Amino acid sequence: MADRRKTIDLSLPQAGQHEGGRAKVVGVTKESEIIEMNGFVMKRRKTSVAPPPPVPVGPQTNYLRTPYEPQETKCLSAGTSQRTPNVEEFELPPELYERLSQALHDLPENAAPVQRLLALCGSVCDAKLDILRKAGDKEDAFVLETVFKSFLESLNSAAESGSIQFAVPPSSTALELGDEDLRVDLEARKAGLRNRLALLKKEEQEWHDLLAKVEDLDIGEVSPEAEDEEIAAVGDKYAPEELAALRALNRDVHRKITMQVDGVCILVGNIEDLIDRANATAQEVHVQHHKKRFENFPHVDSPKFLLRKIMAPEGLS
């Protein structure tokens, strides 16, 4: 059976290449043809013999697009370019190709690039999961679903924060020329900056709320001035009795702590004496053990005698 899988190469549109949702052949090679649909450039197997006329190279802009050089475009139009070495990496099953083509067709023509990217990625993920589920490969489908979900969440967060940058800010000259692609890109960048401003304002409000709560807690505490006023209102009627009791309690606590410190000092002294006695006993045991072990060697403590005996011709006897 002939291989009917189609190949696809995605790119954001160049200026002047929108043509509704219809597919348009913009170039051919020996084994495939390049079509343009709703602002996206795709590659598929050649379906017709007669090649279309060459596609003129659009003006250079700052909008992100497939990096086709004039010389490469000329080769594609003439049908003289060679087969891409990594073309097999971009081959898609027919069902996935149809789903992707339909998703590209349903995208609004003047949608912001970031919205087009989100819609395209979501469509590709859903189509791939449907193919795996129909094939009965539940384990791979479960793993891919987890990966796709994490990827889409990260992509959506990046889009909301405005960290996805498709192009540098357009110049005033380009806007005066009426480049719709640059206008759409500028609007997308403005939307990203607005989202980032909203997040910063939300964070600022949270900090203000936290500071307000801390101030409320400080106000709720009793100040030292208020305590002094409360004591003055009660009067000094019971002050002498309370002062005498406080002094007695202070003396009692000091006496107990002093006794505890003295006891600890005595305990430390006794432990030091015990350590000294243990060291003396260990030294005595060591001397006795050494004497018992070397009692058969009377000259063990006389190196001079031992050296003289070793150097003698007859050696040690």
C-alpha positions in Angstrom: 0.0 0.0 0.0 1.4 3.4 -0.9 2.4 5.7 1.9 -0.3 8.4 1.9 1.1 10.1 5.0 1.4 13.9 4.6 4.1 16.1 5.8 3.6 19.5 7.4 5.9 22.5 8.1 4.3 25.2 10.3 5.1 28.9 10.1 3.5 32.2 10.9 2.4 34.1 7.8 4.4 36.6 5.8 2.9 39.9 4.7 0.4 39.7 1.9 -0.2 35.9 2.1 -3.7 35.8 3.6 -6.3 34.2 1.4 -9.3 33.4 3.6 -9.3 29.7 4.6 -8.5 28.2 1.2 -5.4 26.2 0.5 -3.0 27.7 -2.0 0.0 26.0 -3.6 2.9 28.4 -3.2 5.9 26.1 -4.2 6.8 22.6 -5.3 9.8 20.3 -4.9 10.6 17.0 -6.6 8.5 14.9 -4.1 6.2 17.4 -2.3 4.5 20.7 -2.7 4.2 23.7 -0.3 0.7 25.1 0.4 -0.5 28.1 2.3 -3.8 27.9 4.3 -5.1 30.7 6.6 -1.6 32.2 7.1 0.2 28.9 7.8 2.7 27.2 5.4 2.5 23.4 5.1 4.3 20.8 3.1 2.6 17.7 1.7 3.0 15.0 -0.9 2.7 16.2 -4.5 -0.8 15.8 -5.8 -0.6 17.5 -9.1 2.0 17.4 -11.9 1.8 20.9 -13.2 3.7 23.2 -10.8 2.3 26.6 -9.9 4.1 29.9 -10.9 6.9 31.0 -8.5 5.9 32.8 -5.4 7.3 36.4 -5.2 9.3 37.0 -2.1 7.5 39.4 0.3 9.1 42.4 1.9 11.4 41.8 4.9 9.6 42.6 8.1 10.1 41.9 11.8 7.3 39.5 12.0 8.2 35.9 12.9 8.0 33.7 9.8 9.6 30.7 8.1 13.1 31.8 7.1 12.8 31.4 3.4 15.6 33.2 1.5 15.1 34.4 -2.1 17.5 31.9 -3.5 15.7 29.0 -1.6 12.3 30.2 -2.8 13.6 30.3 -6.4 14.8 26.7 -6.1 11.5 25.6 -4.7 9.6 27.2 -7.6 11.9 25.7 -10.2 11.5 22.2 -8.7 15.3 21.8 -8.3 15.6 21.6 -4.5 16.6 18.4 -2.9 14.6 16.3 -0.4 14.9 17.6 3.1 17.1 15.1 5.1 14.8 15.2 8.2 11.5 15.2 6.3 10.5 11.9 7.9 10.5 13.6 11.3 7.6 15.9 10.1 5.4 13.2 8.5 1.9 13.0 10.1 -0.8 10.3 9.9 -3.7 11.2 7.6 -6.2 11.6 10.4 -3.9 13.9 12.4 -3.3 15.9 9.2 -7.0 16.3 8.6 -7.6 17.4 12.2 -4.8 19.9 12.0 -5.9 21.3 8.7 -9.5 21.8 10.0 -8.1 23.5 13.1 -6.1 25.9 10.9 -9.1 26.6 8.8 -11.3 27.4 11.8 -8.8 29.9 13.2 -9.7 33.6 12.8 -7.7 35.2 10.1 -6.8 38.3 12.1 -6.3 36.6 15.4 -3.3 37.5 17.5 -0.3 35.2 17.0 -0.3 34.0 20.6 -4.0 32.9 20.3 -3.3 31.1 17.1 -0.4 29.3 18.7 -2.5 28.2 21.7 -5.3 27.0 19.5 -2.9 25.1 17.2 -1.1 23.4 20.1 -4.4 22.4 21.7 -5.7 21.0 18.5 -2.5 18.9 17.9 -2.6 17.5 21.4 -6.3 16.5 21.2 -5.8 14.9 17.8 -2.8 12.9 18.9 -4.6 11.7 22.1 -7.7 10.7 20.1 -5.5 8.6 17.7 -3.8 6.8 20.6 -7.1 6.1 22.3 -8.6 4.7 19.2 -5.5 2.5 18.7 -6.0 1.1 22.2 -2.6 2.4 23.5 -3.9 3.5 26.9 -0.6 3.7 28.7 1.0 6.0 26.1 -2.2 8.1 25.9 -2.1 8.6 29.7 1.5 9.6 29.7 1.1 12.0 26.7 -2.1 13.5 28.3 -0.1 14.4 31.4 2.7 15.9 29.4 0.4 17.8 27.1 -1.6 19.1 30.0 1.6 20.4 31.7 2.8 21.9 28.4 -0.4 23.7 27.7 -0.6 25.1 31.2 2.9 26.4 30.9 2.2 27.9 27.5 -1.0 29.5 28.7 0.8 31.0 31.7 3.5 32.3 29.5 0.9 33.9 27.2 -0.9 35.5 30.0 2.3 37.0 31.5 3.4 38.3 28.1 6.7 36.4 28.1 6.1 34.9 24.6 7.7 37.4 22.2 7.1 36.8 18.5 8.8 39.9 17.1 10.5 43.1 18.1 8.3 46.3 18.2 7.5 47.5 14.7 8.8 50.8 13.4 6.5 53.7 12.6 7.6 53.4 8.9 6.3 49.8 8.8 3.0 50.9 10.3 2.6 53.7 7.8 3.0 51.2 5.0 0.0 49.3 6.3 1.6 46.0 7.3 -1.3 44.2 8.9 1.0 41.5 10.3 2.9 44.0 12.3 -0.3 45.6 13.6 -1.6 42.3 14.8 1.8 41.6 16.5 1.8 45.0 18.2 -1.7 44.4 19.5 -0.6 41.0 20.9 2.3 42.6 22.7 0.0 45.3 24.1 -2.3 42.6 25.4 0.6 40.8 27.0 1.8 44.0 28.8 -1.8 44.7 30.0 -1.9 41.2 31.5 1.4 41.7 33.2 0.2 45.0 34.6 -2.9 43.4 35.9 -0.8 40.7 37.7 1.5 43.4 39.2 -1.5 45.4 40.4 -3.0 42.3 42.0 0.3 41.5 43.8 0.5 45.1 45.0 -3.0 45.0 46.4 -2.1 41.8 48.3 0.9 43.5 49.9 -1.3 46.5 50.9 -3.8 44.1 52.5 -1.0 42.3 54.4 0.3 45.7 55.7 -3.2 46.7 56.8 -3.6 43.4 58.8 -0.2 44.0 60.5 -1.2 47.6 61.4 -4.5 46.3 62.9 -2.6 43.8 65.0 -0.3 46.5 66.3 -3.3 48.8 67.2 -5.0 45.9 69.0 -2.1 45.4 71.4 -2.1 47.4 74.8 0.5 50.1 74.7 2.7 50.7 77.8 1.1 54.1 78.3 -2.3 52.5 78.7 -0.9 50.0 81.2 0.6 52.8 83.3 -2.7 54.7 83.2 -4.6 51.5 84.4 -2.2 51.0 87.2 -2.5 54.6 88.3 -6.3 54.3 88.3 -6.2 51.4 90.7 -3.9 53.2 93.1 -1.0 52.2 95.4 -3.2 50.7 98.1 -1.7 47.2 97.8 1.7 48.2 96.5 3.7 47.7 99.8 2.4 44.1 100.4 3.0 43.1 96.8 6.5 44.6 96.9 7.4 42.6 100.1 6.0 39.4 98.6 8.0 40.0 95.4 11.2 40.5 97.4 10.7 37.4 99.4 10.0 35.4 96.2 13.2 36.8 94.7 15.3 35.8 97.7 13.8 32.3 97.7 14.5 31.8 94.0 18.1 33.1 94.4 18.7 30.8 97.3 17.5 27.7 95.4 19.5 28.6 92.3 22.6 29.1 94.5 22.2 25.7 96.1 21.8 24.1 92.7 24.9 25.8 91.4 26.9 24.6 94.5 25.7 21.1 94.0 26.7 21.1 90.4 30.2 22.4 91.3 30.7 19.6 93.9 29.5 17.0 91.4 32.0 18.3 88.9 34.9 18.2 91.5 34.0 14.6 92.4 34.0 13.5 88.8 37.4 15.1 88.3 38.9 13.2 91.3 37.4 10.0 90.0 39.0 10.6 86.6 42.4 11.2 88.2 42.2 8.0 90.2 41.2 6.0 87.1 44.2 7.4 85.2 46.6 6.5 88.0 45.1 3.0 88.2 45.4 2.5 84.5 49.0 3.7 84.5 49.9 1.2 87.3 48.2 -1.7 85.5 50.0 -0.8 82.3 53.4 -0.9 84.1 52.7 -4.3 85.6 51.5 -5.7 82.3 54.7 -4.4 80.5 56.9 -5.9 83.3 55.1 -9.3 83.1 55.2 -9.4 79.4 58.9 -8.7 79.0 60.2 -10.5 82.1 62.0 -13.0 79.8 64.0 -10.2 78.2 66.3 -8.8 80.9 67.9 -6.3 78.6 64.8 -5.0 76.9 65.2 -1.6 78.5 68.9 -1.4 77.6 69.2 -0.5 73.9 73.0 0.0 74.2 73.5 -3.6 75.3 71.2 -4.9 72.6 73.0 -3.0 69.8 76.4 -4.3 71.0 75.2 -7.9 71.0 73.7 -7.5 67.5 76.9 -6.1 66.1 79.1 -8.8 67.7 80.3 -11.5 65.3 78.6 -14.3 67.1 75.4 -12.3 67.4 73.0 -12.7 70.2 73.4 -15.8 72.3 
